[in-house]
Amino acid sequence: MKPILKLYRGYANDQELIVMGHIFKPTTKEDYDFQKKNFKNAKSVIRMFQIKTQKNASVYLEHHGMKIHTKSLDDGYFKFCIPLSRDLAYGWNEYKVSTYHNNKEISSKGSYIRPHEGNWGFISDIDDTFLVSHTRNPFKKLYILLFRNVNDRKIFEDVVPHYHALSSAGRDSHTEKNAFFYVSSSEWNLYRLITQFTELHGLPKAVLLLKDIKTSLTDFFFTGRGSHNHKFEKIKHVLEFYPHLKYVLLGDDSQHDPFLYENICKIFPVTVKAVYIRQTGKSKKTKAAEAMANMESMGVDTCYFKNSKEAIEHSERIGITSQYFHESL
């Protein structure tokens, strides 16, 4: 048996490249099978939370003729933050990371984005923002995670055309897309499930920034819960990493998105231009509506919507996607 190397999508600006992943101890357990159903799916999901990480393992990044060495943290997570001495190609690019076991190389290739020059960046939550998860009902959320495989999971109607309109906003070329980030309180354990879901439904390819990995069955029952401070820090980091962009934040009212986004708007009064919050219950939440009103008072366009068609119309009305829809007609 050999260690398992998992890589995640990275990102770069003009000065720095960031790529990351996990390294796991050897195991005989099968990887998550997206085609299994019912109890077989549940067994696969639970296995994702019974993984054993490898701390202090040597890992090597190979990129543009460089080979850079670092070691994994206590939870098996590794991250390369590399200063750049030359320009990288725009769009999605490839990188390679390797480790060694019994003097044999184990390698894997991942991708990172250097956004084309443009004006917009988009940051979206996942659960109950585009992936129907029933976060407001923890028992139902766990049931669906266990007994519905990726093919059976549902997406909100009209999310895909809205996100594609945002992805192409302000772009003259259909090959150039705006940067998208999916930031969630879901753990890294669910990375492959989420990426498979987004690919299955044709959502924009995005960098995922998730919560610290969980390694026990007890942790599984609390997936996606607890502190959401990491979401605030990761969103703040993205806005600082690409300071020249104007941002649109997308979330829902099932947890803390309205209040996280309100605080982000207070810190970045120039760069956040619009906030979208999906209504997950039968009626709007008073405190969420108050947060939206406060963001409006700071000059941020907001949309508290039930159906994505409302969000599409709002994006067109305030001029974010008007060019895209004009060209699509």
C-alpha positions as CSV (number, residue, x, y, z in Angstrom):
1,M,0.0,0.0,0.0
2,K,1.1,3.6,-0.6
3,P,0.1,7.0,0.7
4,I,-2.8,8.8,-1.1
5,L,-2.1,12.3,-2.5
6,K,-5.2,14.6,-3.1
7,L,-4.8,17.9,-4.8
8,Y,-7.2,20.8,-4.9
9,R,-7.6,23.7,-7.4
10,G,-5.3,26.5,-6.7
11,Y,-5.1,30.2,-7.8
12,A,-2.5,32.8,-8.7
13,N,-2.1,36.5,-9.2
14,D,0.8,38.5,-10.7
15,Q,3.0,37.9,-7.7
16,E,2.1,34.6,-6.0
17,L,0.9,31.1,-6.7
18,I,-1.1,29.1,-4.1
19,V,-1.8,25.4,-4.4
20,M,-2.8,22.9,-1.8
21,G,-3.9,19.4,-1.0
22,H,-3.8,16.5,1.6
23,I,-1.8,13.4,2.0
24,F,-3.3,10.4,3.6
25,K,-1.9,7.2,5.1
26,P,-2.1,4.0,3.0
27,T,-5.5,2.3,3.2
28,T,-7.4,-0.6,1.7
29,K,-10.7,1.3,1.7
30,E,-12.2,2.2,-1.6
31,D,-12.5,5.8,-2.7
32,Y,-15.9,7.4,-2.8
33,D,-18.0,5.8,-5.6
34,F,-20.4,8.3,-7.1
35,Q,-22.6,5.7,-8.7
36,K,-23.6,3.7,-5.6
37,K,-27.0,4.1,-4.1
38,N,-28.8,3.9,-0.8
39,F,-26.8,2.0,1.9
40,K,-23.9,1.5,-0.4
41,N,-23.7,5.3,-0.9
42,A,-24.0,5.8,2.9
43,K,-21.1,3.4,3.4
44,S,-18.9,5.3,0.9
45,V,-19.8,8.7,2.5
46,I,-18.9,7.4,6.0
47,R,-15.6,6.1,4.7
48,M,-14.7,9.7,3.6
49,F,-14.8,10.7,7.2
50,Q,-12.7,7.7,8.5
51,I,-9.6,8.6,6.6
52,K,-6.2,8.9,8.3
53,T,-4.0,11.8,7.5
54,Q,-0.2,11.8,7.2
55,K,1.5,14.6,9.2
56,N,5.0,15.9,8.4
57,A,5.1,14.1,5.1
58,S,7.5,15.5,2.5
59,V,5.8,16.9,-0.6
60,Y,7.3,18.5,-3.7
61,L,5.8,21.1,-6.0
62,E,7.0,21.0,-9.6
63,H,6.2,24.1,-11.6
64,H,8.0,25.9,-14.4
65,G,11.3,24.1,-13.9
66,M,11.2,24.5,-10.1
67,K,11.0,21.7,-7.5
68,I,10.0,23.1,-4.1
69,H,9.9,21.0,-0.9
70,T,7.6,21.4,2.1
71,K,5.9,19.1,4.6
72,S,2.3,18.5,5.6
73,L,0.7,19.9,8.7
74,D,-0.6,17.8,11.5
75,D,-3.9,17.1,9.7
76,G,-2.1,16.1,6.5
77,Y,-2.9,19.4,4.8
78,F,-0.2,21.1,2.8
79,K,-0.1,24.4,1.0
80,F,2.5,26.0,-1.2
81,C,2.5,29.8,-1.3
82,I,5.1,30.6,-3.9
83,P,6.4,34.1,-5.0
84,L,6.5,34.4,-8.7
85,S,9.5,35.6,-10.7
86,R,7.8,35.3,-14.1
87,D,4.3,35.8,-15.6
88,L,2.0,32.8,-15.7
89,A,-0.4,32.0,-18.5
90,Y,-3.9,33.3,-18.0
91,G,-6.8,30.9,-17.4
92,W,-6.5,27.4,-16.0
93,N,-3.0,25.9,-15.8
94,E,-1.5,22.6,-14.5
95,Y,0.8,21.9,-11.6
96,K,2.3,18.7,-10.2
97,V,2.9,17.6,-6.7
98,S,4.8,14.4,-5.6
99,T,5.8,12.5,-2.5
100,Y,7.9,9.4,-2.0
101,H,7.2,6.0,-0.4
102,N,9.9,3.4,-0.2
103,N,12.0,5.5,-2.6
104,K,9.2,5.4,-5.2
105,E,7.6,8.6,-6.4
106,I,3.9,9.1,-6.0
107,S,2.7,12.1,-8.0
108,S,-0.5,13.8,-9.0
109,K,-1.5,16.7,-11.2
110,G,-3.8,19.5,-10.3
111,S,-4.9,22.8,-11.8
112,Y,-4.9,26.5,-10.8
113,I,-6.4,29.6,-12.2
114,R,-4.7,32.9,-13.1
115,P,-7.8,35.0,-14.0
116,H,-7.7,36.9,-17.2
117,E,-7.5,40.7,-16.8
118,G,-11.1,41.9,-16.0
119,N,-13.3,43.6,-13.5
120,W,-15.3,40.9,-11.7
121,G,-14.8,38.2,-9.1
122,F,-17.6,36.0,-7.7
123,I,-17.7,34.1,-4.4
124,S,-20.5,31.7,-3.7
125,D,-21.6,29.5,-0.9
126,I,-22.5,25.9,-1.8
127,D,-25.1,24.3,0.5
128,D,-28.6,25.7,-0.1
129,T,-27.1,28.4,-2.4
130,F,-26.9,26.2,-5.4
131,L,-26.9,22.6,-4.0
132,V,-30.1,21.7,-2.3
133,S,-29.0,20.5,1.2
134,H,-31.7,21.3,3.7
135,T,-29.2,22.9,6.1
136,R,-32.0,24.2,8.3
137,N,-32.9,20.6,9.1
138,P,-29.7,18.8,10.2
139,F,-31.3,15.3,10.2
140,K,-32.6,15.7,6.7
141,K,-29.3,17.1,5.6
142,L,-27.5,14.0,6.9
143,Y,-30.1,11.7,5.4
144,I,-29.7,13.2,1.9
145,L,-25.9,13.1,2.2
146,L,-25.9,9.5,3.2
147,F,-28.6,8.1,0.9
148,R,-28.6,10.3,-2.2
149,N,-25.6,9.9,-4.5
150,V,-24.2,12.7,-6.6
151,N,-26.5,11.9,-9.5
152,D,-29.6,12.2,-7.2
153,R,-28.7,15.4,-5.5
154,K,-30.7,18.4,-6.7
155,I,-29.7,21.9,-7.8
156,F,-31.9,25.0,-7.6
157,E,-33.7,25.9,-10.8
158,D,-32.0,28.5,-12.9
159,V,-28.8,28.6,-10.9
160,V,-26.7,27.4,-13.8
161,P,-27.8,30.2,-16.3
162,H,-27.3,32.8,-13.6
163,Y,-23.8,31.6,-12.7
164,H,-22.8,31.4,-16.4
165,A,-24.1,34.9,-17.0
166,L,-21.9,36.1,-14.1
167,S,-19.0,34.0,-15.3
168,S,-19.1,35.8,-18.6
169,A,-20.0,39.3,-17.3
170,G,-17.9,42.0,-19.0
171,R,-16.2,39.5,-21.3
172,D,-15.8,40.1,-25.0
173,S,-14.4,36.6,-25.6
174,H,-16.4,33.5,-24.8
175,T,-13.2,31.7,-23.9
176,E,-12.3,34.1,-21.1
177,K,-14.2,33.7,-17.8
178,N,-14.3,35.6,-14.6
179,A,-12.8,34.0,-11.5
180,F,-15.3,31.9,-9.4
181,F,-14.7,30.7,-5.8
182,Y,-17.0,28.3,-3.9
183,V,-16.4,28.9,-0.2
184,S,-18.3,26.6,2.2
185,S,-18.4,25.2,5.8
186,S,-18.4,21.8,4.2
187,E,-15.1,20.0,5.0
188,W,-12.4,19.0,2.5
189,N,-13.7,15.4,2.9
190,L,-16.5,16.4,0.5
191,Y,-14.3,18.0,-2.1
192,R,-14.7,15.3,-4.8
193,L,-18.5,15.1,-4.2
194,I,-18.8,18.9,-4.7
195,T,-16.6,19.1,-7.8
196,Q,-18.4,16.1,-9.4
197,F,-21.8,17.8,-8.7
198,T,-20.7,21.1,-10.2
199,E,-19.3,19.3,-13.3
200,L,-22.4,17.2,-13.7
201,H,-24.6,20.3,-13.8
202,G,-22.2,22.4,-15.8
203,L,-21.6,25.1,-13.2
204,P,-18.5,27.4,-13.7
205,K,-15.2,25.8,-12.9
206,A,-14.2,27.3,-9.6
207,V,-11.6,27.2,-6.8
208,L,-13.0,25.5,-3.7
209,L,-12.1,26.8,-0.2
210,L,-13.5,24.4,2.4
211,K,-13.3,23.7,6.1
212,D,-10.5,21.7,7.9
213,I,-10.8,18.0,7.2
214,K,-12.6,15.6,9.6
215,T,-11.2,12.2,10.4
216,S,-13.8,10.5,12.7
217,L,-17.3,9.2,12.5
218,T,-18.3,11.5,15.4
219,D,-17.1,14.5,13.3
220,F,-19.3,13.3,10.4
221,F,-22.5,13.9,12.3
222,F,-21.5,17.5,12.7
223,T,-20.5,18.1,9.1
224,G,-21.0,21.7,8.0
225,R,-21.8,22.9,11.5
226,G,-19.9,24.8,14.1
227,S,-18.0,28.1,13.7
228,H,-18.2,29.8,10.3
229,N,-15.2,32.1,11.0
230,H,-13.1,30.2,8.4
231,K,-15.6,31.4,5.7
232,F,-15.0,35.0,6.7
233,E,-11.3,34.6,6.7
234,K,-11.2,32.8,3.3
235,I,-13.5,35.4,1.7
236,K,-11.4,38.2,3.2
237,H,-8.2,36.5,1.8
238,V,-9.6,36.3,-1.7
239,L,-10.6,40.0,-1.7
240,E,-7.1,40.8,-0.5
241,F,-5.4,38.5,-3.0
242,Y,-7.3,40.1,-6.0
243,P,-7.7,43.7,-4.7
244,H,-8.5,45.2,-8.1
245,L,-11.7,43.2,-8.7
246,K,-15.3,44.2,-8.0
247,Y,-17.0,41.3,-6.2
248,V,-20.4,39.7,-6.1
249,L,-21.1,37.5,-3.0
250,L,-23.8,34.8,-3.2
251,G,-25.2,32.8,-0.3
252,D,-28.4,31.9,1.5
253,D,-30.2,32.6,4.8
254,S,-30.0,29.1,6.3
255,Q,-27.0,29.9,8.4
256,H,-24.8,33.0,8.7
257,D,-24.1,34.2,5.2
258,P,-26.0,37.5,5.4
259,F,-24.1,38.5,8.5
260,L,-20.7,37.3,7.2
261,Y,-21.3,39.2,4.0
262,E,-22.4,42.3,5.9
263,N,-19.1,42.3,7.8
264,I,-17.1,41.8,4.6
265,C,-18.9,44.8,3.1
266,K,-17.9,46.9,6.1
267,I,-14.2,46.0,5.6
268,F,-14.2,46.3,1.8
269,P,-16.5,49.3,1.1
270,V,-15.1,49.8,-2.4
271,T,-14.8,46.3,-3.8
272,V,-18.1,44.5,-2.9
273,K,-20.7,45.6,-5.4
274,A,-23.6,43.2,-4.9
275,V,-24.8,40.5,-2.5
276,Y,-27.3,37.8,-3.3
277,I,-29.0,35.8,-0.6
278,R,-31.4,32.9,-1.3
279,Q,-34.5,32.6,0.9
280,T,-34.6,29.0,2.2
281,G,-37.8,29.1,4.2
282,K,-41.4,30.0,3.5
283,S,-40.7,33.7,4.5
284,K,-37.8,36.0,4.7
285,K,-35.9,36.2,8.0
286,T,-36.1,39.5,9.8
287,K,-32.5,39.7,10.8
288,A,-31.3,38.6,7.4
289,A,-33.4,41.3,5.8
290,E,-32.0,43.9,8.3
291,A,-28.5,42.9,7.3
292,M,-29.4,43.3,3.6
293,A,-30.8,46.7,4.3
294,N,-27.7,47.7,6.1
295,M,-25.6,46.6,3.1
296,E,-27.8,48.7,0.9
297,S,-27.2,51.7,3.1
298,M,-23.4,51.2,2.4
299,G,-24.0,51.4,-1.4
300,V,-24.1,47.6,-2.1
301,D,-26.8,46.3,-4.4
302,T,-28.6,43.4,-2.7
303,C,-31.2,40.8,-3.8
304,Y,-33.0,38.6,-1.2
305,F,-34.6,36.1,-3.5
306,K,-36.7,32.9,-3.5
307,N,-36.2,31.9,-7.1
308,S,-33.0,32.4,-9.2
309,K,-35.0,34.1,-11.9
310,E,-35.3,37.1,-9.5
311,A,-31.5,37.1,-9.1
312,I,-31.0,36.8,-12.9
313,E,-33.3,39.8,-13.5
314,H,-31.5,41.8,-10.7
315,S,-28.1,41.1,-12.2
316,E,-29.3,42.3,-15.6
317,R,-31.1,45.3,-14.2
318,I,-28.0,46.7,-12.2
319,G,-25.8,46.1,-15.3
320,I,-23.6,43.2,-14.2
321,T,-24.8,40.8,-16.9
322,S,-26.7,43.0,-19.3
323,Q,-24.0,42.6,-22.0
324,Y,-24.1,38.8,-21.6
325,F,-27.8,38.5,-22.0
326,H,-27.8,40.9,-25.0
327,E,-25.3,38.7,-26.8
328,S,-27.2,35.6,-25.9
329,L,-30.5,36.8,-27.5
